[in-house]
């Protein structure tokens, strides 16, 4: 594979740290994006969701307090809320080329190393 692996993550998240550790151990080159320091735009999040091939609600962190106000919201409203409040985005999201995966558990990143 020639496409570089990109990890969208939060440094204080244990699952993100485990995923990055697995990538470091693999020796595979990757780019790590802390989406708190480098915010994801609405268009970027839409593209990630398309590559994840998941419903928008599947990447919404349901247990976050702000998520309770989104139960009757449209996908567009949820995406906008996730961009405005990154705590609402499930993590880590790993992307390579036209594929992306929510790496929960972190071992799911191994699929990108084959």
Secondary structure, 3 states (H helix, E strand, C coil): CCCCEEEEECCCCHHHHHHHHHHHHHCCCEEEEECCCCCCCHHHHHHHHHHHCCCHHHHECCCCHHHHHHCCCCHHHHHHHHHHCHHHECCCEEEECCEEEECCCHHHHHHHHC
